[in-house]
Structures are given as C-alpha cells and as structure tokens.
Amino acid sequence: MSKKEIVVVGGGLAGCEAAFHIAERGLSVRLYEMRPVTMTPAHNTGNLAELVCSSSLKSVSPMTAHGLLKEEMRALRSIILECADKAAVPGGEALCVDRERFSELVTDAIEHHANIEIIREEISEIPSDRPCVICTGPLTSPSLAESIRSLTGAQHLHFFDAIAPSVDAESIDYDKVFRQSRYDKGEAAYINCPMTGEEYEAFVDVLVAAKTAHLHLDEEKDARYFEGCLPVEVIARRGRDTLAFGTMKPVGLTDPHTGRRPHAVVQLRQENADGTIYGLVGFQTQLRPSEQDHVFKMIPGLEHAEFVRYGAVHRNTYINSPNLLTPALHTKSDSSLFFAGQLVGVEGYMESASSGIIAGINVARVALGESPVIPPRETIIGALLDYVANCPIDDFQPMNSNFGILPPITEKHHKRDRKQLKVDKARAAMQAFLADLG
C-alpha cells in the first residue's frame, strides 16, 4: 500500500465524509463497505449513507444547536449536506430528504471521486495498514467489534435504537387529517392526525397493553434505550399524559374541522420526493408488526393505512471513547488509528457526519506529516468531540448536539440573550478555526 493511501472502513455518513475530505486533500482512499455482500438488521440496500431511522436531518434554524451544527459543517464543505440539499423534501424548519435519492447522490459522489476506490467487502478485524479510520457505525459487525475490543482492551457499550413505521400516502384518509406545520413555520409540511381526549385515552390503553417483539435473550436483560429515540410504547408507560406533552403534543396546530387545537396529534412527515410515503413522527416502536397494524390504525386517518415499513428495534454499539480517544479522534495509543461516527458516542445523523469530517481532515494531516487539529469547544463540533474524549466515563452515553455542551457564558447578560451569545461565540470560533486550517 502506498504511504499516501488511507483506509476508511464503513460507508455510512461518517465514512463518506472522512473519505471525501481525505480525497480532497490529494490522498488516495480505499473505502471498505460490507453491504450488500453482508447486510445489517436495519439496512435495505447497498447504497452508501443509507438512512435507517428518520428521513429528517433535523432543524436548519440558526438559533438551534442542530442548525448551528449544519452551519459549521457547511463551512467545512460537508458532502453529506451538499447531497441532502439536492434530495430535500418539504419539512418545515427541518431538513428532510428523500431517503433513496439522498443515498444515491452520496454513492454517486463518492464512487466518481478520482481519489476514492470503494471495496465491497466485510472487514472482520482492524486493518494493520495505517493511517486508518474506523467508521462502521452502531451496527458494526460482531467480528470487527470483537477486534476493536481486543485491540483497545475497552469493553463495548450499547443501547437499543428504534425505527418508526411508514405508510403509503394513498392509504391515508385525507377527510380526517389536515396539513400544517407548527405555528405555521415554513410550508405546511406535515399531515396531522388529530385526536379527541376520548380517542387519545383509548389509544394509550391499547398501546401500553400491546405485545412487543422479543430481542435476543441475552439482550433482554439489559434493554437500555437512547433517551432521544425511545419506543413510543415505552414513553406511554411513563404516564398517561406523557405522549400528549411530548411526541403527540398539539401545540401550534389548529384543526380546521373544529377550529380548535386537538387534544393530541400524530404527525406524518413526507419521506420521499414523490410524496408517496409518510413516516409517523416520533413513533419509533418495538411492537410486533401485527400489533402495529392494530394499534396504529386507531389513529384518525390511518384506519386503512398500508404500512410500507414497520417499526423495529436494533442494537447499537459504541466504544468507551473517553478511555480510548483524544478529541482529534485518534486513539491515545496510536495517532494513526482514528474512529468516527456513532461508534464513538455521538448520536444523530449530522453529529455522526461532522465527526467524519474532522477524522478525515486529521487522518490526512497525519499522512502528510502535519499535526491534527481540534475545533474550539465554543463550536458545536468542538464541544461534541470534547464530550466524546473527556466525559467522565461513569456518565458516558451517546450525545446529540445541544447548547448545553457549549462552554457557559461568563460575561453578564440577560437570560434571553444566552442562546444568541453562544451562537455568536460559536461562529467566531469556527471562523478562527477555518483561518488557521487554511
């Protein structure tokens, strides 16, 4: 292998970003992706960057942490966001994409890059070639996961992630639903299924009593979920009103049939460019498919719904990053071995992709004899990487982007100005980082 050739293992969001940013620096990349030769429990195709959960990449508003993260990624030339913009479908303040179109665009961009070779092969152990980036994601194959554990001596952690079901748009009863985004922000991107108090109570009763699909016996004993992706039935069991104040909250919506706000609402979000498939927002579930057919058809407008994909649960693995990694994303024992993506303990599509950008930049710098760089903690990306590397290990669990991980504001300010001050500091810090990066 050439000294300037770099191995990237995993063709998800992080792996594609890493490969792209290495290749853009004039280095050759061998990108290994095991699909479609070896599939995972959650993927359906062999395309790179296939989205397996929601089709939403979350808010684009600059006054949200998710919007600020995208702003930083665009400044760093994210190939994932470039493709997402081309595959966008209506989503209100969120960037939502046509899943198939999005993954096809990413696959095309990576396949046709002159410096990238894609190899469809399962890697069962960490390659001996260096530099190397491991971006195999939360569904890392058991053999590679064992190789990582053996190399690092670190016990793997895991949680369970849930996927929401999707329905055929033609099977929705449009006489019972209405289109609106909350508070009329952006286009009317969501189909809303309104519920009365009586309908909501009956729905919760059936939901909490429904039978769930079994995990493997050894996994049932420690079925721990990521808090931001809890199955809807798990949320419902926390209290009868939990869904009405969370996933099914009706705020900012007015049912034109009654002229009033519903007691509760189920929102459906467009999942492809043709508008033929809609996903149930926030309805990740572990219910058996037969139970989903029964329970979710109690939702007004979905009485005759045809499910094109049922919800499901799968195990997500991540590594003990605070013991293993530096904020530059290379291991503490080997500065030429990098990890990125959800495997390191960031949770979310964009969080995963952003870590791939930094890993790609840094592995290229190491290959060229330069020192790795770390975005300032005042940026969302820098704060995420600081969390991954420096979180007290007893508290370590996957982290989404949020303003809480940014350094506190020390100067005097009004509470209402705190978010704006953090945004301003993040932007200034990213500009300085880009200037130093050259």
Secondary structure, 3 states (H helix, E strand, C coil): CCCCEEEEECCCHHHHHHHHHHHCCCCEEEEEECCCCCCCCCCCCCCCCCCCCCCEEEECCCCCHHHHHHHHHHHCCCHHHHHHHHCEECCCCEEEECHHHHHHHHHHHHHCCCCEEEEECCCCCCCCCCCEEECCCCCCCHHHHHHHHHHHCCCCEEEEEEECCEEEHHHCCCCCCEECCHHHCCCCCEEEEEECHHHHHHHHHHHHHCCECCCCHHHHCCCCECHHHCCHHHHHCCCCCCCCCCCCCCCCCCECCCCECCCEEEEEEECCCCCCEEEECCCCCCECHHHHHHHHHHCCCCCCCCEEECCEEEEEEECCHHHHECCCCEECCCCCEEECCHHHCECCHHHHHHHHHHHHHHHHHHHCCCCCCCCCCCCHHHHHHHHHHHCCHHHCCCECCCHHHCCCCCCCCCHHHHHHHHHHHHHHHHHHHHHHHC
